[in-house]
Amino acid sequence: MRFVWQFLAVMAIYAITGGVITAVKDNDWLTLVVGLTSAALTVLVYRWVVRRTEHREVLEVAREGAVAKTGWGALIGVGMFGAVIANLFVAGHYEVDGLGSVTGALGLLGFMAGVAVAEEVVYRGVLFRIIEERTGTYIALTLTGVVFGLSHLLNENASLWGAIAIAIEAGFMLAAAYAATRNLWVPIGVHFGWNFAAGGIFSTEVSGSDTSQGLLDTAMSGPKLLTGGDFGPEGSVYAVGFGALLTIVFLWLAHRRGNIVPRSRRAERVNSTATLSR
């Protein structure tokens, strides 16, 4: 039942804040304020429902070190997407025509903050964390990564390849980031940095969705395999490659820190519960 209550609570706040952000998306300043506010409310709701249903301190969203961890994650996300754009630029498939919109970039900052927090709380905070307890890290990573990728089929310019790419470069990678750090701040930062770099800085489509003008006025052309086509650079083989590489790095860190949950952990808990019940 804790899964049900947590899922319902975070999905409710996700739906409410998402609706409000969508309603004000044409006003960049309102989008900035509403997006940041929705991000804070989502974390508070998650902390409240987990504390009520699991009767513990919710250390994965602890206030201590939150800014630093989110900041490091954001740098990783921006760097990762920047590497994709750098490859496209060198190959002649991406060009900068000048400055875009500063206010548009600020609006996207708020929008992407709201999206990143909501999706990480849902997919990594609730789904991955609880499934991992029962199936182990690798099965949970695979299952939630696939679901995360498939959810992007609902976007405007969605494609099956785009969903597969998102599953690999984001679904698997962000779950690995959580496994490596055992907090939500780092994957939130990575998710935000990646999305904001895509829409807010480099002015590209984000997961098949058109966004408002970002900081740069840009144009992109070339084969879909490299540019991602209408889905955006997240459908590029560059993005898939960098995401897969970062997944391996995070999983290596998780192994090194002893954070990988084995599949047999569930059986151990069942046996412990049975012993206590006697």
Secondary structure, 3 states (H helix, E strand, C coil): CHHHHHHHHHHHHHHHHHHHHHHCCCCHHHHHHHHHHHHHHHHHHHHHHHHHHHCCCCHHHCCCCHHHHHHHHHHHHHHHHHHHHHHHHHCCCEEEEEECCHHHHHHHHHHHHHHHHHHHHHHHHHHHHHHHHHHCHHHHHHHHHHHHHHHHHHCCCCCHHHHHHHHHHHHHHHHHHHHHHCCCHHHHHHHHHHHHHHHHHCCCCECCECCCCCCEEEEECCCHHHHCHHHCHHHCHHHHHHHHHHHHHHHHHHHHCCCCCCCCHHHHHHHHHHHHHC
